[in-house]
């Protein structure tokens, strides 16, 4: 009987854990679908800045009528920055009858009453016909025939200028317009043709992409994140199966780079090969695809603290009363307050390192001790137990606190996640890639656009300048002049 009771007790505990886990998942799915997405934590114990006054006992209420003087609030005017826009000046003349003065003289213009208006001109297509001169001697002398040289173009066999190619790429990936919408705008160019042009640009742009990778590998701080991407035509895979696009961010100050890469099979091998030669610290989440890379000497991980924080946040939003999740979030709130202080003070990496050693490190030591004690009081398979295990598992705590060792490191991987968001927005509108070459082309073009934006460049202007100068590049030095931090240097 005792043995049966023990078995039943264990089974009941397993059922209880399974029930709590499924209930947590259901509530979390409902919250993600219907609830607030804010991750801001407001401590219920925090006193209000303007607390409600306590009602005085036995004091009769006095009705007071307060007259509020009328006033008009001035409407804020929008800032108009039209200085760099093309300007067309239209002179509206005074009628001839009003130009004559009563004294008999003709009035002269002394000034203008000026009104500025924004105008819109829809995009138009035009044909540029290049005619190469062919000259010959009128006397028919042998060997006198000469033809003007062919003007170099980035895609010499394509009937599209660099301006149109740049507009298609930037409209699709920066403005997030699917090709079927661009087909409506440029009704003389089919979406299949535009897709072929985007893929054809991979070959001439590949040297630029390769050069952009060098600063990421040579610098000792980087970051990594991924999102899913659907490609319809992949070998030995169903069209419904999802692949991944990885985003890599790095480079020293002044040469910051964001790159994207598509992979559908060996993720660990892809990451390992991509970061060949890298020595330093990578911001990342706790995905096991980086395990092979992290076994290499000189490569360490700075894990994202936003991930465990979100686990406690999800539990807190489902809790009916104050609990361990609330206490964990109070620790995180203090940690992020320290990071915010460093950011607002515009601290150097050295100053931020000193601040973290002084304030963040003791707080994290206290946080770890509290978690170890709290972990012993909860079921290991419960949501709280899994959140604690995520932080305390093996050597993960050392990676979560890696940001203490270097003022250049961030407390989380949010900066890298911000580079994934534009790709997710493209995915929402474009849905998928038809071919593997299409996915690779998307990654290359997104890399150039996002890196250009990091250096304050307008993507369309950068692409036009880049595509027009690429045909003249012969050496590595020529290509280096076209990198975002070099191309518009005087």
C-alpha positions in Angstrom: 0.0 0.0 0.0 2.8 2.4 0.9 4.5 1.7 -2.5 1.2 2.4 -4.4 0.7 5.6 -2.4 4.2 6.8 -3.3 3.6 6.0 -7.0 0.3 7.8 -7.0 1.8 10.7 -5.2 4.5 11.1 -7.8 2.0 10.6 -10.6 -0.2 13.3 -9.1 2.8 15.6 -8.9 3.6 15.0 -12.6 -0.1 15.7 -13.6 0.0 18.9 -11.5 3.1 20.1 -13.2 1.7 19.2 -16.6 -1.5 21.0 -15.8 0.3 24.2 -14.6 2.6 24.1 -17.6 -0.4 23.9 -20.1 -2.4 26.5 -18.2 0.6 28.8 -18.3 1.1 28.2 -22.1 -2.6 28.9 -22.7 -2.6 32.1 -20.7 0.6 33.2 -22.4 -0.8 32.6 -25.9 -3.9 34.6 -25.0 -1.8 37.4 -23.6 0.4 37.6 -26.7 -2.7 37.6 -29.0 -5.1 39.8 -27.0 -3.0 41.5 -24.2 -0.6 44.4 -23.9 2.8 43.9 -25.5 4.5 46.4 -23.1 7.4 45.0 -21.1 7.5 47.9 -18.7 7.4 46.8 -15.1 5.7 49.0 -12.6 6.2 47.9 -9.0 2.9 47.6 -7.2 4.8 48.6 -4.0 5.9 51.9 -5.5 4.3 54.9 -3.9 2.4 57.3 -6.1 4.0 60.6 -6.8 0.7 62.3 -6.1 -1.1 60.1 -3.5 -4.8 60.4 -2.9 -5.4 62.4 0.3 -6.9 60.5 3.2 -10.4 61.4 4.0 -10.6 63.4 7.2 -13.0 62.0 9.8 -16.1 64.0 10.8 -15.3 66.9 8.5 -18.2 68.0 6.4 -17.6 68.3 2.7 -17.5 71.9 1.4 -18.6 72.5 -2.2 -16.4 75.1 -3.8 -16.9 76.6 -7.3 -13.7 77.5 -9.0 -13.9 79.7 -12.1 -11.2 78.8 -14.6 -10.3 81.7 -16.8 -10.8 81.1 -20.5 -7.6 80.8 -22.6 -6.6 79.7 -26.1 -3.7 77.3 -26.5 -1.5 78.1 -29.4 -1.5 75.2 -31.9 2.0 73.8 -32.5 3.2 74.4 -35.9 5.0 71.5 -37.7 8.6 72.0 -38.5 9.2 72.6 -42.2 12.5 71.4 -43.5 12.2 72.2 -47.2 15.7 73.7 -47.8 17.1 70.8 -49.7 14.0 70.1 -51.9 13.9 71.2 -55.6 12.2 74.5 -55.8 10.1 76.0 -58.6 9.5 79.7 -58.4 6.2 81.0 -59.8 5.9 84.8 -60.2 2.3 86.1 -59.9 2.4 89.6 -61.6 0.4 92.6 -60.7 -2.1 93.5 -63.4 -1.1 96.1 -65.9 -3.8 98.5 -64.7 -2.3 98.5 -61.2 1.3 99.1 -62.3 0.6 102.7 -63.2 1.0 105.3 -60.4 -1.3 108.3 -60.1 1.7 110.5 -60.7 2.3 109.0 -64.1 5.3 106.8 -63.1 5.4 103.0 -63.5 5.6 101.1 -60.2 8.6 98.8 -59.7 8.8 95.6 -57.7 10.0 96.2 -54.2 9.5 92.8 -52.6 7.3 89.6 -52.9 4.7 88.2 -50.6 5.8 84.6 -50.5 3.7 81.4 -49.9 5.4 78.0 -49.9 3.5 74.8 -50.9 4.6 71.2 -51.1 3.9 69.7 -54.5 3.8 66.0 -55.5 4.9 64.6 -58.9 4.3 60.9 -59.4 7.2 58.7 -60.4 7.5 58.4 -64.2 9.4 56.1 -66.5 11.3 57.5 -69.5 13.5 55.9 -72.1 17.2 56.9 -72.4 18.4 56.1 -75.8 22.2 55.8 -76.0 23.5 56.5 -79.5 27.2 55.7 -80.1 28.7 57.7 -82.9 30.1 55.8 -85.8 32.3 57.9 -88.1 34.1 57.1 -91.3 36.0 59.0 -94.0 33.6 60.3 -96.7 36.1 59.2 -99.3 35.7 55.6 -98.2 39.3 55.1 -97.0 40.0 51.7 -95.7 40.3 51.4 -91.9 38.7 54.8 -91.3 35.6 53.4 -89.6 35.4 54.2 -85.8 32.7 53.6 -83.2 32.4 55.4 -79.8 33.1 53.0 -76.8 30.2 51.4 -75.0 29.3 53.2 -71.8 29.8 50.8 -68.9 26.8 49.7 -66.8 26.5 47.5 -63.8 24.2 45.2 -65.7 25.3 45.7 -69.3 22.8 43.2 -70.8 19.8 44.6 -68.9 17.6 47.4 -70.3 17.4 49.3 -67.0 19.4 52.3 -65.7 21.1 52.3 -62.3 18.4 54.8 -61.1 15.6 52.3 -61.9 17.5 49.3 -60.4 18.1 51.3 -57.2 14.5 52.4 -57.0 13.3 48.8 -57.2 15.6 47.5 -54.6 15.0 50.3 -52.1 11.2 50.3 -52.7 11.0 46.6 -52.0 13.3 46.2 -49.0 13.4 49.7 -47.4 9.9 50.9 -48.2 8.6 47.4 -48.0 6.6 47.4 -51.1 6.0 43.9 -52.7 7.0 43.5 -56.3 3.3 43.1 -57.4 2.7 46.7 -56.1 5.8 48.0 -57.9 4.5 46.2 -61.0 1.4 48.3 -60.8 3.5 51.5 -60.6 5.9 50.5 -63.3 3.3 48.7 -65.5 5.8 48.2 -68.3 8.1 46.1 -66.1 6.8 42.7 -64.8 7.5 41.5 -61.3 9.4 38.5 -62.7 11.7 40.9 -64.5 12.3 43.0 -61.4 13.1 39.8 -59.4 15.6 38.7 -62.0 17.3 42.1 -61.9 17.6 42.0 -58.1 19.2 38.6 -58.3 21.5 39.6 -61.2 22.9 42.4 -59.0 24.3 39.9 -56.6 27.4 39.2 -58.7 28.7 42.8 -59.1 27.8 43.7 -55.5 29.4 40.6 -53.9 32.9 42.3 -53.5 31.2 45.1 -51.5 29.5 42.5 -49.2 32.8 40.6 -48.7 34.6 43.8 -47.7 31.8 44.7 -45.3 32.3 41.3 -43.5 36.0 42.1 -42.7 35.3 44.8 -40.0 32.9 42.4 -38.2 35.5 39.6 -38.1 38.4 41.9 -37.2 36.6 43.6 -34.3 36.3 41.9 -31.0 32.6 42.7 -30.2 29.7 41.6 -32.3 26.1 40.3 -32.1 24.0 37.7 -33.7 20.2 36.9 -34.0 17.9 35.1 -36.4 14.4 34.9 -37.7 12.5 32.5 -39.9 12.1 32.8 -43.6 10.2 30.7 -46.1 11.7 29.7 -49.4 9.5 27.7 -51.8 12.1 26.0 -53.9 14.7 24.2 -51.7 16.3 20.8 -52.4 14.6 17.9 -50.6 12.4 20.1 -48.5 8.7 20.9 -48.5 7.7 24.4 -49.5 6.0 24.8 -46.1 9.2 24.2 -44.1 10.8 27.4 -42.7 14.5 28.3 -43.2 16.3 31.0 -41.3 18.0 34.4 -42.0 20.8 35.4 -39.5 21.7 38.9 -38.8 25.3 39.8 -37.8 26.3 43.1 -36.4 29.7 44.4 -35.6 32.7 46.6 -36.6 34.6 49.3 -34.8 33.2 52.8 -34.2 32.9 54.6 -37.6 32.7 51.2 -39.5 29.6 49.7 -38.0 28.2 47.0 -40.2 24.9 45.0 -40.3 24.9 41.8 -42.5 22.3 39.1 -43.2 22.8 35.5 -44.3 20.3 32.8 -45.4 20.7 29.2 -44.4 18.4 26.2 -44.6 20.2 23.2 -43.4 23.4 23.1 -41.2 22.9 26.1 -38.9 25.8 25.3 -36.6 28.2 24.8 -39.5 27.0 28.0 -41.1 27.6 30.1 -38.0 30.9 28.4 -37.4 32.2 29.1 -41.0 30.8 32.6 -41.0 32.7 33.7 -37.9 35.9 31.9 -39.0 38.8 34.0 -37.6 36.7 35.9 -35.1 38.1 36.5 -31.6 36.0 38.2 -29.0 32.6 38.4 -27.5 29.3 37.9 -29.3 25.9 39.1 -28.0 23.4 36.4 -28.6 20.5 34.4 -27.0 21.0 30.9 -25.6 20.4 29.1 -28.9 22.4 25.9 -29.3 23.4 26.6 -32.9 26.3 28.6 -31.5 27.7 25.8 -29.3 30.3 24.8 -31.9 31.5 28.3 -32.4 31.8 28.9 -28.6 34.0 25.9 -28.2 36.7 27.8 -30.2 39.4 29.5 -28.2 39.0 33.2 -27.8 35.2 33.3 -28.5 32.8 34.0 -25.7 29.1 34.8 -25.4 27.3 37.7 -23.8 23.8 36.4 -23.4 20.8 38.6 -23.7 19.3 39.5 -20.3 16.0 40.5 -21.9 15.2 36.8 -22.6 15.1 35.7 -18.9 13.4 39.0 -18.0 10.6 38.2 -20.4 10.1 34.8 -18.8 9.5 36.5 -15.4 7.4 39.2 -17.1 5.0 36.5 -18.7 4.6 34.9 -15.2 4.0 38.2 -13.5 1.2 39.1 -16.0 -0.7 35.9 -15.2 -0.1 36.1 -11.4 -3.1 37.1 -9.3 -0.9 38.4 -6.4 2.7 39.4 -5.6 5.1 36.6 -6.0 8.6 35.5 -6.9 8.3 36.8 -10.5 7.6 40.3 -9.2 10.7 40.2 -7.0 12.8 39.1 -10.0 11.5 41.9 -12.1 12.5 44.4 -9.3 16.1 43.2 -9.6 15.9 43.7 -13.4 14.4 47.1 -13.0 17.3 48.3 -10.9 19.8 46.8 -13.4 18.2 48.6 -16.3 18.1 51.8 -14.3 21.8 51.7 -14.0 22.2 51.1 -17.8 19.8 54.1 -18.4 21.9 56.3 -16.1 25.1 55.4 -18.2 23.3 56.1 -21.4 21.8 59.4 -20.3 25.2 60.6 -19.1 26.8 59.6 -22.4 29.5 57.6 -20.6 32.5 56.3 -22.3 33.1 52.5 -22.2 35.6 53.0 -19.4 33.1 55.0 -17.3 30.4 52.5 -18.0 32.6 49.6 -16.9 33.4 51.4 -13.6 29.7 52.2 -13.0 28.8 48.5 -13.5 31.5 47.3 -11.2 30.4 49.7 -8.6 26.6 49.2 -8.8 25.6 46.4 -11.1 28.0 43.7 -9.9 26.9 43.7 -6.2 23.2 43.8 -7.3 23.7 40.7 -9.6 25.5 38.8 -6.9 22.5 39.5 -4.6 20.1 38.5 -7.4 21.9 35.2 -8.0 21.8 34.3 -4.3 18.1 35.1 -4.1 17.4 33.0 -7.2 19.2 30.0 -5.9 17.2 30.1 -2.7 13.9 30.7 -4.5 14.6 27.9 -7.0 14.6 25.4 -4.1 11.0 26.4 -3.3 9.4 25.8 -6.7 8.7 22.8 -8.9 11.5 22.5 -11.5 9.1 22.0 -14.4 6.9 24.9 -13.4 7.2 28.2 -15.4 9.0 29.8 -12.5 11.3 26.8 -12.1 12.1 26.9 -15.8 12.8 30.7 -15.6 15.2 30.1 -12.7 16.8 27.2 -14.5 17.4 29.3 -17.6 19.5 31.8 -15.5 21.3 29.3 -13.3 21.9 26.4 -15.8 25.6 25.3 -16.0 27.8 28.3 -17.0 24.9 30.4 -18.3 25.1 32.9 -15.4 28.7 33.8 -16.4 27.5 34.5 -19.9 24.5 36.6 -18.7 26.8 38.7 -16.6 29.5 39.0 -19.3 28.5 42.6 -19.9 30.2 43.5 -16.5 33.6 42.7 -18.0 33.6 45.3 -20.8 32.0 48.7 -21.0 31.4 48.2 -24.8 29.1 45.3 -24.1 25.4 45.7 -23.8 23.2 44.2 -21.1 20.9 42.6 -23.7 20.8 41.9 -27.5 18.1 44.5 -28.2 20.2 46.4 -30.6 20.6 43.3 -32.8 16.9 42.5 -32.5 16.2 45.9 -33.9 18.1 44.8 -37.0 15.8 41.8 -37.3 12.6 43.9 -37.1 13.1 45.5 -40.6 13.4 42.0 -42.1 10.3 40.9 -40.3 8.4 43.9 -41.8 9.6 42.9 -45.2 8.4 39.3 -44.5 5.0 40.6 -43.5 4.6 42.2 -46.9 6.5 39.8 -49.2 5.7 36.6 -47.3 8.4 34.4 -48.9 11.1 34.0 -51.5 10.5 31.8 -54.5 14.1 30.6 -54.9 17.3 30.2 -52.8 19.0 32.8 -55.0 16.2 35.2 -54.3 16.7 34.7 -50.5 20.4 35.3 -50.9 19.9 38.4 -53.0 17.5 39.7 -50.3 20.2 39.2 -47.6 22.8 41.0 -49.7 20.6 44.0 -50.5 19.3 44.3 -46.9 22.9 44.3 -45.7 23.8 47.2 -47.9 20.7 49.2 -47.0 20.9 48.7 -43.3 24.6 49.5 -43.2 24.1 52.6 -45.2 21.4 53.8 -42.8 23.8 53.3 -39.9 26.1 55.7 -41.5 23.5 58.4 -42.1 23.1 57.7 -45.8 19.9 57.7 -47.8 19.5 54.2 -49.2 18.4 55.3 -52.7 21.2 57.9 -53.1 23.8 55.3 -51.9 22.5 52.6 -54.2 22.6 55.0 -57.3 26.1 56.1 -56.5 27.2 52.5 -55.8 25.7 51.0 -59.0 27.1 53.8 -61.2 30.6 53.4 -59.9 30.8 49.6 -59.7 31.6 49.1 -63.5 34.8 51.1 -63.1 36.2 49.1 -60.1 39.3 47.1 -61.0 41.2 46.7 -57.6 40.3 46.1 -54.0 41.1 49.8 -53.3 38.5 50.8 -55.9 35.9 48.7 -54.1 36.9 50.0 -50.7 36.1 53.5 -51.9 32.5 52.5 -52.3 31.9 51.3 -48.7 29.3 53.4 -46.9 31.9 55.3 -44.8 34.0 56.2 -47.8 31.7 56.7 -50.8 30.7 60.3 -50.3 34.0 61.5 -48.9 35.3 64.6 -50.6 
